[in-house]
Amino acid sequence: MALADLPLKVFREELLIPYKSDEVTRLIVDSHDQGAFEAISHLTVGEFRDWLLTDEATGEMLARLAPGIMPEMAAAVSKLMRLQDLIAVSAKIRVVTRFRTTVGLAGTLSTRLQPNHPTDDPAGIAASILEGLRLESGDAVIGINPATDSVESTIRLLRLIDQIRLRYRIPIQSCVLAHVTMLVEAMRRDAPVDLVFQSIAGTEAANTSFGVNLALLDEAHQMAVELKRGENVMYFETGQGSALSANAHHGMDQQTCEARAYGVARRYRPMLVNTVVGFIGPEYLYDGKQIIRAGLEDHFCGKLLGLPMGCDVCYTNHAEADQDDMDALLTLLGNAGVNYIMGVPGGDDVMLNYQSTSFQDALYVRALLGMRPAPEFEAWLQQSNGQLLTA
């Protein structure tokens, strides 16, 4: 009740981390669009929640409002919403991004094809990629988490995906989820870098624990733009608990820290953002119920702030969660209009050792809700006429 009665303008006046001591706070404050905020500046958090659920709050209006919403405001209002509220508001908002495919259009659900391998074996990765493509996965990105932390390995994997793309003339974008410093060096060596990846968090101290800051992200973003390979060039992953696990949360709750990470992401107009919602473990999200709640909160906050949100619907094996919980979250997110989910062979990541969604899970949601892949990718599927079956 205290939170519901709090005026939204208080978040502008009373900062949770001092302006001088945190560059994420400075980014949030300096990029806040006061003109856009005027439309809701008279509301309390509770009144904002009520207004978001009205017919007046259309997707178009929420898109115009997004630059005026501070991440802390989004996190606050999410705490007052039941699951159906989070779904109803998120479903209004479409955030569309483009590279070789267009992701986020109404009536579409895209996937990140995640062909990880415990030794980065090219044959094993290629087999997983071909299996995923046959099952209509990969239209958001083919993204590999490398097992080997080196520039040479990063470049080798980038070239592998690019060779498959060029051989079969597939409209896809690639990403090797190496540290951003690895990708900067790969770009300097003329590697075929499409999307630049980095895990990010909601405080300067947490980002420092990841080995990044805004200046480094700025440099990487500018280099990727100058390659002129696509329109939106960044890919960010987040997850509740990362700031807390680094003791870099400044006393803030996990959801507020998570929303502040979205404030970092939107600076770069990314192609993809996703919360890896259950990956960090039960020390931070204890069971399936908490993972479901967190996934819908994260998706809502990201969309409200104008981000192209996806979700890794996942859990670790020591969490009090199972695949039934993930089926529930997957189905709810499909109805909430999530931009993309993961496509992992068998739903079991053999390199990162956690459970996610399979290629077949995406087909289930598309069939259930009448959704389709990204249009460019769907056109390729129709034109390819089964050529991958003889690969």
Disulfide bonds with the S-S distance in Angstrom:
none
